[in-house]
């Protein structure tokens, strides 16, 4: 048993792992089976702390909007999801129970929490935010899971500073998007 979520990537150029006839005998050719289920070379497979693939999470990488993305995007989004899922695990939560408050805490932990030795820069968190939003937007349509990223209220223009909540060019800023992450919504 593992103590963390992890990720592997389909490698159709190598023979599938030999786990023995007893375990895999009824599955046939694992690469053919994976391809029939929508996997491509480089498709991520996320494993739970108990060592099993989570079909709810892994389907995300085999269907739209992710199926047509490149291997670099798959890899970046998969690693983001693993970090997110491990973060939730610490608090005894699964991805289906995540809230906007969890996303805010994740942002703080990723960017500023001194207990996190692997803090990242604002632009990297912006990619995390995009990955989580894409995942949860898809999960809402597929499973009815609420998107905790979309639950983050955009920064408002109320307050003592008139420019607060307004990004470059005068557009409203996404409240989860860290300052210094670049222009956009």
C-alpha positions as CSV (number, residue, x, y, z in Angstrom):
1,X,0.0,0.0,0.0
2,X,1.2,3.5,-0.8
3,X,0.8,6.6,1.4
4,X,0.3,9.0,-1.5
5,X,-1.4,9.4,-4.9
6,X,1.0,8.8,-7.8
7,X,1.1,8.9,-11.6
8,X,2.4,6.7,-14.3
9,X,2.2,7.2,-18.1
10,X,1.2,4.6,-20.7
11,X,4.3,3.6,-22.7
12,X,3.1,1.6,-25.7
13,X,6.7,1.3,-26.8
14,X,7.6,-1.0,-24.0
15,X,6.1,-4.4,-23.2
16,X,3.4,-4.3,-20.5
17,X,4.5,-5.2,-17.0
18,X,4.4,-8.9,-16.4
19,X,2.4,-9.3,-13.2
20,X,1.7,-13.0,-13.9
21,X,-0.9,-15.0,-15.6
22,X,-3.0,-15.3,-12.4
23,X,-3.5,-11.5,-12.1
24,X,-3.7,-10.5,-15.8
25,X,-4.5,-13.6,-17.7
26,X,-8.1,-12.7,-18.4
27,X,-7.4,-9.2,-19.7
28,X,-5.7,-10.1,-22.9
29,X,-3.1,-7.7,-24.4
30,X,-2.9,-4.7,-22.0
31,X,-1.9,-2.2,-24.6
32,X,-4.8,-3.2,-26.9
33,X,-7.2,-3.0,-23.9
34,X,-5.9,0.4,-22.9
35,X,-6.2,1.7,-26.4
36,X,-9.8,0.4,-26.7
37,X,-10.5,2.4,-23.5
38,X,-9.1,5.6,-25.0
39,X,-5.6,5.6,-23.8
40,X,-2.8,6.7,-26.0
41,X,1.0,6.6,-25.6
42,X,1.8,9.1,-22.8
43,X,-1.7,9.1,-21.3
44,X,-1.4,9.5,-17.5
45,X,-2.8,6.9,-15.1
46,X,-3.3,8.2,-11.5
47,X,-3.2,5.7,-8.6
48,X,-4.9,6.2,-5.3
49,X,-3.1,5.7,-1.9
50,X,-4.3,2.1,-2.0
51,X,-2.5,1.5,-5.3
52,X,-5.6,1.3,-7.5
53,X,-6.3,3.4,-10.6
54,X,-9.2,5.8,-9.9
55,X,-11.5,5.4,-13.0
56,X,-13.3,8.7,-12.3
57,X,-10.0,10.7,-12.4
58,X,-8.4,8.7,-15.2
59,X,-11.2,9.0,-17.6
60,X,-10.5,12.8,-17.7
61,X,-7.3,12.2,-19.7
62,X,-9.0,9.9,-22.2
63,X,-11.9,12.0,-23.3
64,X,-12.5,15.6,-24.3
65,X,-11.3,18.1,-23.4
66,X,-8.0,16.4,-22.7
67,X,-7.9,13.6,-25.3
68,X,-6.6,16.0,-28.0
69,X,-4.0,17.7,-25.8
70,X,-0.3,17.0,-26.0
71,X,1.8,14.9,-23.8
72,X,3.3,18.0,-22.1
73,X,-0.2,19.2,-21.0
74,X,-1.1,15.7,-19.9
75,X,2.0,15.5,-17.8
76,X,1.6,18.9,-16.2
77,X,-2.1,18.4,-15.5
78,X,-1.5,14.9,-14.1
79,X,1.2,16.2,-11.7
80,X,-1.1,19.0,-10.6
81,X,-3.9,16.6,-9.9
82,X,-1.5,14.3,-7.9
83,X,-0.4,17.2,-5.8
84,X,-4.0,18.4,-5.3
85,X,-5.2,14.9,-4.4
86,X,-2.4,14.4,-1.9
87,X,-3.2,17.8,-0.4
88,X,-6.8,16.8,0.0
89,X,-5.7,13.4,1.4
90,X,-4.0,15.1,4.3
91,X,-7.4,16.6,5.3
92,X,-9.2,13.3,4.8
93,X,-11.1,14.5,1.7
94,X,-11.6,13.1,-1.7
95,X,-11.7,15.0,-4.9
96,X,-15.5,14.8,-5.1
97,X,-15.8,16.6,-1.7
98,X,-13.4,19.5,-2.4
99,X,-14.7,23.1,-1.7
100,X,-13.7,26.6,-2.7
101,X,-12.1,26.9,0.7
102,X,-9.9,23.9,0.0
103,X,-8.8,25.5,-3.3
104,X,-7.9,28.7,-1.4
105,X,-5.9,26.7,1.2
106,X,-4.2,24.8,-1.7
107,X,-3.2,28.2,-3.3
108,X,-1.8,29.4,0.0
109,X,0.1,26.2,0.6
110,X,1.5,26.1,-2.9
111,X,2.6,29.7,-3.0
112,X,3.3,30.9,0.6
113,X,3.1,28.3,3.3
114,X,6.5,28.0,4.9
115,X,5.7,24.4,5.9
116,X,5.8,23.6,2.1
117,X,9.4,23.1,1.0
118,X,8.2,22.9,-2.6
119,X,6.5,26.3,-3.0
120,X,6.0,27.5,-6.5
121,X,5.8,30.8,-8.4
122,X,2.6,32.5,-9.2
123,X,2.8,31.6,-12.9
124,X,3.1,27.9,-12.0
125,X,0.1,28.1,-9.7
126,X,-1.8,29.7,-12.6
127,X,-1.2,26.4,-14.5
128,X,-2.4,24.5,-11.4
129,X,-5.5,26.7,-11.3
130,X,-6.2,26.0,-15.0
131,X,-5.7,22.3,-14.6
132,X,-8.0,22.1,-11.6
133,X,-10.7,24.2,-13.3
134,X,-10.5,22.1,-16.5
135,X,-10.8,18.9,-14.4
136,X,-13.7,20.1,-12.3
137,X,-15.5,21.6,-15.2
138,X,-15.4,18.2,-16.9
139,X,-16.2,16.4,-13.7
140,X,-19.3,18.6,-13.2
141,X,-20.6,17.6,-16.6
142,X,-19.7,13.9,-16.2
143,X,-20.5,13.3,-12.5
144,X,-22.3,16.4,-11.2
145,X,-19.4,17.2,-8.9
146,X,-19.3,20.9,-8.1
147,X,-16.4,22.9,-9.4
148,X,-14.6,24.3,-6.3
149,X,-12.4,26.4,-8.6
150,X,-15.4,28.2,-10.1
151,X,-16.7,28.8,-6.5
152,X,-13.9,31.3,-6.0
153,X,-15.4,34.8,-6.3
154,X,-13.6,37.1,-8.7
155,X,-11.8,39.9,-6.9
156,X,-14.3,42.7,-6.5
157,X,-13.9,46.3,-7.2
158,X,-15.2,47.2,-3.8
159,X,-12.7,48.4,-1.2
160,X,-10.5,51.2,-0.4
161,X,-8.4,51.0,-3.6
162,X,-10.4,51.6,-6.7
163,X,-8.1,49.5,-8.8
164,X,-8.5,46.4,-6.5
165,X,-9.7,43.4,-8.5
166,X,-9.0,45.0,-11.9
167,X,-6.3,43.5,-14.0
168,X,-4.1,45.1,-16.7
169,X,-6.2,46.6,-19.4
170,X,-9.1,47.2,-17.0
171,X,-10.6,43.6,-17.0
172,X,-11.7,42.0,-13.7
173,X,-9.2,39.5,-12.3
174,X,-10.1,35.9,-11.3
175,X,-9.9,35.9,-7.5
176,X,-7.9,32.7,-7.5
177,X,-5.4,33.9,-10.1
178,X,-2.3,34.9,-8.2
179,X,-0.8,38.4,-8.7
180,X,2.1,38.2,-11.0
181,X,0.8,35.2,-13.0
182,X,0.2,37.2,-16.1
183,X,-2.7,38.8,-17.9
184,X,-5.9,37.0,-18.5
185,X,-9.0,35.7,-16.9
